[in-house]
Amino acid sequence: MTLVHRGLVLQHTHVLSLRLSDCVVPLSAVGIQMKLDFFQKKFWTASRQNINCYLIDNNGFVLVAEDYTLTGKFFGEAEGAVMSKLLQMGSFKRVTLYDYQALCWVYSESSDSGHTLLDRIGRTMQVPCDTEYPAFISERTIKENTGNVDCDGCIKYETHTYRRV
């Protein structure tokens, strides 16, 4: 799922595939695009003021929240204790991703110190650098998790069900 923040458009694409023994054959791709405020109005049904509801994607990012500023942010930023519990229960798994095409700015060395002082900006260049960063993926199996989350003198009760697709 992609959130386009400038126009606040929600976009989702999915590949439909057929599994034949050990082979997976893509059949088609489908997608939808709609304004985020329209989606939130259709989705939002929570009327109790003391309950915070979130719709999060399979990577732990907030799609819908009562607080619009949380849309597109990592769920752990909004509810760190709940995200920790989801990790502990196995609903999400932390993985390390690598960007082998990243570019980093570096200053090129020169034995000509006068030239370096005069042209500092011209002495920078981009070089390939492998970058690693943390990511989270959902463990998508048919499962229901229920638990209490301790959060600085309060207790949050959460239940979620998800299925393997």
Secondary structure, 3 states (H helix, E strand, C coil): CEEECCCCEEEEEEEEEEEECCEEEEEEEEEEEEEHHHHHHHHCCCCCCCCCCEEECCCCEEEEECCHHHCCCEHHHHCHHHHHHHHHHCCEEEEEEEECCCEEEEECCCCCHHHHHHCCHHHEEEEECCEEEEEEEECCCCEEEEEEEEECCEEEEEEEEECCC
